[in-house]
Amino acid sequence: MRREEFQLRFFMCVFESRQVVRTTQSTAGEASTSNMTIPKSEGDDQWKLDSMDDDPNTVGPVSILNTEWIMTHEEHHAAKTLGVGKAIAVLTSGGDAQGMNAAVRAVVRVGIFTGARVFFVHEGYQGLVDGGEHIREATWESVSMMLQLGGTVIGSARCKDFREREGRLRAAHNLVKRGITNLCVIGGDGSLTGADTFRSEWSDLLNDLQKDGKITAEEAKKSSYLNIVGLVGSIDNDFCGTDMTIGTDSALHRIVEIVDAITTTAQSHQRTFVLEVMGRHCGYLALVTSLSCGADWVFIPECPPDDDWEEHLCRRLSETRTRGSRLNIIIVAEGAIDKNGKPITSEDIKNLVVKRLGYDTRVTVLGHVQRGGTPSAFDRILGSRMGVEAVMALLEGTPDTPACVVSLSGNQAVRLPLMECVQVTKDVTKAMDEKRFDEAIKLRGRSFMNNWEVYKLLAHVRPPVSKGGLHTVAVMNVGAPAAGMNAAVRSTVRIGLIQGNRVLVVHDGFEGLAKGQIEEAGWSYVGGWTGQGGSKLGTKRTLPKKNLEQISANITKFNIQGLVIIGGFEAYTGGLELMEGRKQFDELCIPFVVIPATVSNNVPGSDFSIGADTALNTICTTCDRIKQSAAGTKRRVFIIETMGGYCGYLATMAGLAAGADAAYIFEEPFTIRDLQVNVEHLVQKMKTTVKRGLVLRNEKCNENYTTDFIFNLYSEEGKGIFDSRKNVLGHMQQGGSPTPFDRNFATKMGAKAMNWMSGKIKESYRNGRIFANTPDSGCVLGMRKRALVFQPVTELKDQTDFEHRIPKEQWWLKLRPILKILAKYEIDLDTSDHAHLEHISRKRSGEAAV
């Protein structure tokens, strides 16, 4: 049974659809860690917010046991020859999107890894029709330095010729003559629909080509069927069937950067700004932007405003100014309409505000700047992961396999029938055309609905005028600062006030709670906090155990009935100490919830923490600049030290996003032999056209193999071949403005935590006082199995490695083999099992149950 167990347990590693096991001898010389293990997964390895819904019953992927299995020589040989004799073409079509290059790079390198020939198709379908130099074979080095570039290096174009059968006939001829029977299309729904049409006509096209004498019978036989796999590249996130499309996160980065810049000038002159963002048929960008910047109003096509929206908007802007705000921000999707289908333009809104309120109002139309710039860390990782899965789907394809699209469900890459997804996407547009707007929002998915509900609470509900309230809840930050903490505090405070509670803020963490550094917060207290980095409340690593008596006294003094703790591992540990202190102090018997916020992403009970995305993007930006420097000087290797304590999340994900040659982490022990092998790998790399290297090291990956040691080793062993440099990034990883994801994630987490708190306080009300001493009255709010779930801190103790301050099982370890494949290390790839094609109808029914 051991072999069967291996196949079951290692099924689905590289995208939950197949398992990559431990590394062996590399073509460049690497023999990776012999005791590398893949941990059991507790659920979808989700780290992106818009993959999230609130369904606790969502089925997670197959659990992966901690085990080792050495594949036989025959199995390994089969894995390495999966693509031998096959050819893959990759093209980008339609509007460009940041992250497309990452997908192209992954398709090329994984295709070559499996033994296939891979071809670029330049200028999209036009290049497929024109042939010639537009279709060129790719090499490993030809995709170097693509990862950090925006747009699409191989070009994209609208193609009228391909819409006609004659054009598709020419395209088929060009593919057959090169022996290409596998096509990866990266684009929007129009591009993917064209690919499906091409595939359905393939047999007829071959017959016509053979009749005309343009191809031989032998060529027609070898190219008897065409495999199509689509990857969705669109900044609008308007394709149904996937939680996030390639380019969406990067577009949000561009938008939020501009909003932040505009905010400073708007405050200076007390202006109102109307910002128009892309989204002709989908309001995702506008909606998430409004949550990320705390906008006063947002207009989206899926949910037109009420008939008297002009009155409501002006009242909202006026009330904001009355509370002391010096600016107003209004976000408009380019496809915004009213309930009669009439367009609502940014100029219409400007004229309304000027006429009725007399405010100095300006319009900024962002336009194509949203498509430009460097892709975010998420889009690079998303593109890379989807590219890997696309190659596997193509090479496993049969004549009976329908054209599929690789999509993101949670953090799991799944294959869905292409035309099912296209049809649901069209259904959304049809629902809006027929003014069935509630249905349109539901068709967008649970995440879109959640974003809309939180926005309405924070933007459209009038805050209470009088102080006091039903219950008193305190909010505090604990541990090291993390970008997004302030957004979480803002959301928690304002949702608490909306619910009629009295909200207190505690300065300097548990130390401030012991010293009584507590004050009441009103609506305006947290105004403008969403985009600010660090911790406005102040945060310290002090734990409560030594000050439980003083903390208990202040809980009584300030009548605190619930506590929201926003922080990292210290917040989690502090929660455990509060639970233990209940045995001694009854005052500690109040509900509390921990919201994970740390760049280390090491809080048990959550796959992701507030602040980690911002830190990851900071590292990527630095690595991009370092790689550029190394490319200019040639033959140079940089060793970069990242934060994270003993948790290797930042090093691993940054390595994948920045195209690192190696990433040393504590969770995957390494020896001097492994270091030597990595040096040999870089020596071989310097013989190619790519004469540079990037190595990441987690700060506590090994107490003996320090950054200085590795730098000295590389310097000595690389003499005469390459130079070495080192860079310790340090606390810059904790600073800066939070990314759109961290702002949105924090806002949702704060809202959900306060909703839970209000319910738990009512549940714990006994004999005129709050008394909560059950395990579920002290929880961590974490992202698990595509849902935000509350888990008692006491139940998480068994899942925690307290010595090293990390969870015992971490989902992202399963992504490390992808890093090795793309860095040209030879690994064992299990292809003994096949991924199953899912159906979007079933996925939608699961979401509807939320």
N, C-alpha and C positions, 0 to 999 in steps of 0.2 A: 504493500500500500504506500510505501514511501514515495515512489515516483508519482503516483496519482496525487498524493498530498502536496508534493512540490508543485505540480502543475496547477492545482487549485489555488494554493496559497500565493504563488508568484504570478498569478493571472492579474493583469491590469497594473503594472508598475509604471511604465512610461506614460500612460494617461489612464490609469486604472483599466487599461485594456490589454496590457502585457507587462511582464515584470522583467526588469533588467537586474541581473544579479552581479556578484562581485567582479571586480576588474581583474584581468589577467595581463600577461605580457603585451605591451603596446608595440605598434609598428615604430613608434618613436622611442620605445624603450621602457614604458612604464609598467611596473608590476604593482598594482594598487594594493591597498590594505587587505591582508588575508583574512582578517576577522571582521570585515565590513558586514553589517547586518541591516536589514530593512525592518523597521518597527511595525507593529500592528497598527492599523489605522482605526481611529475611533469614529471616523465619519468622513464626509467629503472634505478633501484638503482645500478648503475654501479660504481665500484671503482677500477676496475682493468683494466689496460691500454689495454691489448690485447683483451678486449671485445669490443673495440672501432672501429667504422668506421666513415666516414664523411657523412653519409646519414641523412640530416635533416628531411627526410620524414618517418624515421623509426617509426613504430607505437609503442607507449609505452603501459604499462599495464593499467588496469582499475584504474581510480582514486579512492582513498580511502578517504572518508570524515571524518572530525573530528566529531565523534559521539560516543555515548555509547549505548550499547545494552546488557541488562542482559538476557542471555539465560534461557529458562525455565529449570526446573529440568529434564524433559524428554530429552531435547536436550543435556544437559550436560551429562546425564547418557549414551546417545547414543554415544557421543564422547569418553567417558571413556571406553566403551565396544566395540569399533570398532574392536579390535583384539581378543576379547574373543572367545575361541574355535579354534583359528588359531595358526599356528606355522610358524616361519620364520627361515631360515638358512642363514648365511652370510659367505662368503669365499673370500679370496684374492688369485689371480692366476697370473702366469706370473712373469715378473720382478717387484720387489718391488718399491714403490715410497713413499716419505715422504708425510704424510697426510692421508694415508690409515687407520691408527689407529683412526684418528678423525672420519672418515666415519664409521668404525666398531662401535665405541663408540656411535655415534648418532643412528645407526640402532638398537643397543641393547636397549638403553634407551628409545627411542621413541616407539619401539615395546612393551616394558614392560609397558610404559605409557598408551598404548592403550589396554592393557589387553592380548596381545599375548605372547606366549612362544617364546623365541629366542634362537637359537643354534649357537655355533661356529662350523665351519668346519675347523679343523687344517690341514695345509699342502695342501691347495687348492683342486683341483679335486682329487688328490691322496687320501686325507682324505675322500672325498665323496665316493670314490670307496672302500676304505678299511674299513670304518665304525668303529665300536667299540668305543674306547676311542678318536678317532679322531673327533667324533661328540659329543659335550658336551653342555649341557644347560648353558646359560649365566645368570648372575645375575647383578643387578645394580652395585654392588661393584666390580665385576670382570673386569670392563672396567675403573676403577679408575686409574689415573696416566698414562693413555695411550696417552693422547692428545699430550704431548710434545715429545713422542718417535718417532724416525724415523723408517723406514722399516715397517714391519707388525708383530705385536706380535703373531698373530695366524698362522703365517708361510705361505709360498708360495712354490710351487714346480711345475716343468714341469711334466706332467703326460701322458705317452704313453698309459696307460690302458684305459683312458677315451676316447681316439680317436677311440677305438674299441667298437663295439656294446656290447660285453660281459662286458666290463668295465662299460658302461652306464647302463646295466641291473643291475649290482651289486649296482651301485649308487642309482638307482631308488628303489631297495629293501630296502636300508638303510634309505631312506627318508620316504617311506611308513610306515615302521615299527615304525617310530617316529611320524607319523602324520604330517610330514612337506610337505606343498604344496606351499610354497613361498620361492623363492631362490634369494638372492641378491648377485651378482657376481661383485667383484671389480677387474678390470684388464684391459688389452689391447684388441685390436680387435680380436686377436686369442682366448683369453679366452671368450669373449662375443659371438663369433661365435659358440664356443663349447656349450655354454649355450642355444643358440637358437636351435641348432641341438637336444640337449637333450629334449627341450620342444616339438619340432615337433614330436619326436618319443614317447612321454610319453604314449599315449594310447596303442600303440603296445607293449611297454615295460611292462605295467600293464597286458595286456592280456597274455603275455608269462610267467610272474611271477605267474599269477593265474593258468595257465595250468600246470605249474611245481609244483603247490601246495605250493609255497613259501609265498603267501599272500592269504587271504580269499577274498570272493566276497564282504564282508562288507568293508574290508580294501580298496579294489579297488574302491568301490563306494565313500567312503569318500575322496579318493585321485584322483578323476576322472580327474582333470586337474592341471597343474603346472603353477604358475605365475613366470615369470622371469623379473627381473629389473637389468640393468647393470649400474655401475658407472665406469667411465674411469680413471684408475690410470696408468699414464705413464709420465715419466719425459721428453720425447721427444716432447710432445704436437703434436702428429702426427695423432690424431683421428679427422676426419671431423664430423662436427655437433655440436661441442662444442668449445667455444672460448679458454678455458683453461682446461687442464686436471690436475687431482690431482698429485702433485709432481713437476710440471714444475717450479713454482716460487721458490721452495726450491732448486732445482738443479741450477737455476740461481744464487741463493745466494752463493752456494758452489763455482761455477765457478768464480764469480766476486771477492770473497774473495781471491782466488788463484791468479787471474790476478793482483789484487792490491798488493799482496805480491811480485809477480814476478817483477812488475814495479819498485819497489825500487832497487832491485839488478841489473836490466837491466840498470837503469839510472847510477848506480855507475860505471859500466864497459862498458857503451856504447854498449850494446848488442842488438841483434835482437832475439826475442823469437817467436817461432812457437808453438801455443797451440792447441792441438787436443781435441775436445769435442765430446760427444756422439751425435748421430743423423745419423743413417745408411741410413734412407730414408727421413728424415726431417731435414732441416737446421735451425729450429726455435731457438734452444739454441745458435748456432753459431751466427746467425744474431742479436739477442737481446744482446748477449754478446758484439759484436762489437760496437753496439750503446752505450752500458753502459760503455765501457772503452775507447772509441775513437780509436778503432783499425785502423791500416793503410789499412788492407785488410781482407776480409772474403771469404771463399770458402764454398758454400753450394750446395747440390745436385740438388735443384730445378732450379738453374740458373748458369750453368757452365760459366766460363769466356770465352772471345773471344779467337780466335786461337792464337793471339800474346800476350797472357796474361803475358808470362814471361817478355817481354819487358816492358809492362805497369807496372808490379809489381816492377821491379827493378828501373824504373824511379820514381815511387811514393816514394819508400823507400829513394832513393837518394835525392829527393826534400825535404823530411821531415827532413833529416839530415842537408841539406843546410840551412834550416830555423832555425837551432839551437837545434833541438831535439836530445837528447842523447840516444834514444831508438826507436825500432820499435816493434809493436805487430801485429802478424798475427794470425787470428783465423781460424781453419780448422774443419769442420764437418767430422766425420769419414767416411761418405759416399760421400764425395766430388768427383766430376768427371769432366772431360772436355767434350766438345761438342760431342766427339766421344764415350763417355761412358767409357773412360779409367780413372781408379782411379787416383786422385791427393792426394798423401800421404804427411804427414808432413815431412818425410825424403826427399822426392823429392824437396819440397820447401826449406828446409835447404840447400841441396846441390846446388840448383840454386843460392841462395843468397851468399853463400860462394864463389862459382866459379866466379860469375859475379861481385860482389861488394866487396868481401873480408871481409865482416862484420863478427864479432864474433857472431855466431848464435847457439842457443840451442833449443832443442825440449822438450816440456813437454806434455806428454799424461796423461790427467786427469783420465780417466778410471772410476772405480766404486766409487771413492770419490764423484762423482756427485749424486749418489743415497743415500749417507749416511747423517748422521747428523740430527739435530732437524728440524722439518718442520717449515716453515715460518708462520707468522700470517695468511697470505692469504690462504695457503693450509689447515690450521686448520679450518678456517671459511668455505672455499669451501667444504671440506670433511664433516663438520658438517651439512651444509645446504643441500648438496646432500643426505646425509644419512637420514635426516628427510623426504625429498620428496620421497626417495626410499621406505620407509615404507608405506607412504600414497598410492603410486602407487601400491604396492603389495596388500594392504588390499582392494583397490578398484577394483582389477583385476577380470575379468570374463573369461570364456572360450573363448570368442571372442576377448579379448584384446591381441594384438600382443606383443611379447617381446619388451620392450622399454629400452632406455637408458636415464638416467637423465643427461642433459647437461646444460652448462652455455651459455646463450645468453644475452649479456650485463651483467647485474647483476641479471638476472631473470633465475630461474631454470625452464627448460621446459622439456617435455617428447617427445622424438623422436623415431620412429620405429628403433629398433636396427639394423636390416639388411640394412635399407636405409643408415645409417651412415657408416656401414662397407663397403658397395658397393662404396660409394663416396671416402672413404679412399683408397680402391683398385684402383679407377680410377686415383688418383694422381700418384700412383706408376706406373700404366700402361702408363700414359702420359709421365713420365720421361723415361721409358723403350723405348718408341717410339720416344723419343727426341722432344716431344711437350712441351718444357719447359715453354713457356709463358702460356699455358693452365694450367700447373701444379701449377704455382704461383697463378693463378686466383682461382683454386680449393681450395687452402689453405685458401682463404678468404681475405677480404678487409684489415684486420689488418696486415696480413703478407705482403701484397702488400705495405701498407703505410710504414712499417718498412724498406722494401727494397728500396723504393724511397728516404726516408730520408737518409739512409746509402749511397746511390750512390751520393747524393748531397754533403754530408760532406766528403766523402772519395775519390771520383773519379773526382770531378770537380776541375780544377786547380784554386787556389785563384789568384786574381789580383795582379800584381806586383806593379803598381803605386798607390800612395795615391790619395785622392780626390774621387769624385764620383758624381753620378746623384743627390742623395739627402742625407741629413744629418739626421740620426736617433740617438737618445740618449737612453741608457739603464741604468736602476737604480734599486736598491733594496730598499724596504720600509717595516718598521715594524720589528718584531722579526726575527732572523735568522732561516732558515729552510733548512734541508739537501736537496740538489737538486737545490738550487738557482743558484749555480755556473754552473751546467750543462745547465740550461736555458739561462744564460748569454752567455755561450760559443756558444750554438746553434744559438742564436739570432745574435751575432756578426758575426759569420762565414757565415750564410745564407745571412745576410745583405751585407757582402763583396762580396760574390759570385754574388749577384744581381747588383753589381756595385755601392753600396752606400758607403757613408762615415759614419762610426759608432763611436759614442762617448760613453764613460762610465762615469757615475756620481757617485762619492763617497759619502757615508753617506746620501743617500736618498734625500728628498726634502730640507733638510738643506744644503746639499752639492750643490744642484742645485741653491739655493739662494746665496750661497757664491762663486760660480764659481769653485767648485772642480770638474773640468771636463777635460778629456783628450781623445785623439783619440786612438782607439784600432785597432791594426793590427791582422793578422792571428795568429801569435805566442803569442800575448798578453794573449790569453785565453787557450793556450796549457796546457794540463794536468788538466784542471779544472773539468772535468766530475765527477771524483771520490772524489773530495774534499768537505767536509762538511762545514757548516757555510756560510758566505758571504764574498767572497774575496774583493768585492767592498765596504764593510761596509754598515750597514743599521741602520736606526734610526726610531723611531715612530713619529717624528715631522711631523705635517700636514702642507700643503702649505698656508693655508688661511692667516696667519699673514705675510707671506713673498711674496705675489703675485707680488708686484712691483719689488722686486729684481729678482724673478724667471722670470718675463717677460723680464727684461733687459738682463738677461743672455741667454734667448732663442734667442733674437735678436743678441746679441754679438757673440754667437757661431753658429748662423744660423741654429738652431734646427728646423727641419720640421716635426718631428714625435717623439713620446715618448713611450717607452716600460717600463711599471712599473711592477716589479716582487715583489710580497709581499702579506701580509695578509689583514685583515680587514682595516688597516690603508691605504693600497694601494687603496682599493675600496673607502673608505671615501675621500681620497685625490683626486681621480678621480672625485668624485661628486663636490668637492670644486673647482677643475680646471674648470669644466663645468660652475659652478656659476660665477667664475671669468671672464669668457669670456665676460660678460656684461660690465665689467669695463676695461679689457685689451684685445685688439685685438691680441696681441702677443700670447695669450693662445689658439687662434683658430687654433690649429694644431691637427692632429689625435693622439690619444693615446689609448693604449690597456693595460689592467690589466691582468697579469697572476697570478692566485691564488697560493700563496706559504706560507703555515703556518701549523704548527703541529696541530692547533686547528680544521682545516677543517671547518671553519665557514664563508667562503666568499660566499655571495649570488650569485646565477647564476652558481654555479658549485657543482656537487655532490662530487667532490674530489679535494684536493689541494696538490701541491708539498710539500713533507716533512712529510705528515701525515703517510705514510706507514713506513717510517724510525722510526718515534716516536713510532708507534704501535709495531714494532718489538723489539724496545728497552724495552718497557714496558713488553712485553711477555717474553723476556729473563730474566728480573728481577723477574717476577712472577714465572717462572720455578724454579729459584734458591731458592726463598722464599718457594715455595711449597715443595721443596726437604728438606729444613731445617725443615719445619713444620712436614713433614712425619717422619723425624728422631727423633724429640723430642716428637711427639704424643700430642694430645689434645691441639693444638695451633691454634689460629686464627690470621691472619694478615690483618690489614686494610691498604690499599695502596692508597695514594692520587696521582691522575694524573693531568696533565695540561689540558688546553682546554678552560679556562675562563668559560663562561656559557654554552659552547657547550659540550655535553656529548658523543661526537663521540668516543674519545679515551677510555673513561671508559667502554662504551658499547662494542665496538669491542674487546678491550683487555679482557674484561670479558668473551666474547664468545670464544676467542682464547686461553685463559689461564684456562678456566674451573672454573670461579669464582662462588661463592655462591650468590652474590648480587652485583649490581653496582648502586650506587646512582648518579642520574643526575638531573640537573635543569629542564630539559624538562618534567620530570615525577615526580611531587611533591610527597613528602612523609611526613608522620607524625610520632609522637612518637610511635603510635600503630604499624606502619609498622616496625620501628626499633625493637620493642619488639618481633614482629612476626619473624623477621630474627634471633634474638637471640634464640628463641624457636626452629627454624629450625636447627640451629647449635647444640643445646643441643641434639636434636634427632639424628643428624648426628654422634655425638660422641659416640652414643650407637652402631653404626655399626663398620665395620672394617676400615672405612675411618675416621681416627681421626685427621682431620685438616680442616681448613677453610680459604677461601680467599675472602675478600670483597674489592671492588674498590669504590673509592669516587672521583667524579669530583670536582676540587678545589673550584668551586663556586656553588655547587649544592644547598646549603642552608646556609644563613648567620648565622643561629643560631646552626644548627646541624653540627658543624665543625668537622674536623678530630679528634681533641682532645676530643670533646664531645662524638663522636661515640666510640672512643677508651676507654674512661672512662666508658661509658655505658656498652660496651661489657665486660670490665674487671670486673665491679661490678656484672653484671647479670650472668657472667660465672664462678664466684668463685666456686672452688671445682670441676668444670666440664671441663673448658678449660682456658688456659692462652691467653692473647691478646698482640699483638705487633703492632706497627704502623711504616710506612715507607713513607716519602714524597719524591717522585722521583725527583722533581724539574727540573732544567735546563739540566740534563743529557738527557732529552727527545728531546732537540733541537740539541744535538751534535751528533758526529759520522759520519762515511762515509754514503752517501746515499745508499739506497737499490737499486737493479737492477730496480725495478719498478719506483722509484723516478727519477733515471737517465734517463730511457727511456721516461717516461712521460714528464719530463722537456725538453728533447731534442726535442720531437715532438711538444710540446707546443711552444717552442722558434721558431722552423721552421715555424709553422703555423702562429704565431703572426707576424713574419717578412714578410711572403708572403702577409698577409692582409694589413700590413702597407704600403708596396710598392704600392699596388693597390689603397689604400685610398689616399696616397699622390698625385698620378697621377690624381685621380678623383677630388681632392681639389685644383688643380693648376689653378689659375685664375689671369689674368692680370699680369703675371710675378712673382706671389708670391703664397704661400700656404695659403688658407683661408678655414678652416673647422669649421662650426658652427652648423651642423645638429646633432641631437641626436645620430645617428649611427656613428659619428666620434669619440666618446669616449665610448669604450666597455670593457666588461669583457669577456675574452676568457674562457669558461667553458665547462665542460663535462655534457651534458644533452641528454637524450634519445639516448644513444649509439653513440653520435656524439659530436665533438668539435664545439661549436657554439659561435658566437659573439653576445652579448646582450648589448644594450645601458645601461650605468650605471644609467641613469635617469629612465629607465623603471623598474629597479630592486628595486627602493626605496620602492614601495608598498609591496615588498616581504621581507622586512628587519625589524627586531626588533632592532632598533638602541640602545635602552637602554641597551640591553643585548648582543649586538654585535653578533647576530646569524640570520640566515634565519628563516622566520616564519614556513617554512615547510622543514623537513629534512627526506630523504628517509630511513636512517638507523634505525629510530625508529621502523620500522616494523620488525626488527630482534630481538628486545628485548624479545618477547615471546619465541623464541627459547632458549635464555639464561636461561629463567625460567624453561622450560621443562627439559633441560639437567641438571639443578641443583636440580631436583626432587621437583619442586613446581607444585601443581595441578592447571591447568588453564582451562579455557573454550575454547574448540576447535570446530570451526564450520566445520562440515563435511556435511552440507546440499547440497553442490554443488560439482561437480566433475571437475577435471582438464581435459582439452581436449588434446588429442594427436595431436601434430603438425607433419608436414612432412618436411624433410630436403630440398626437391626440392623447396618448397615455400620459405624457409629461404634463400637458395642460390640465387633464383631469386631476392629476396629483396636486397641481397648484391651486385648482379651484376649491380643493378641500380645506385649504388653509383657513 
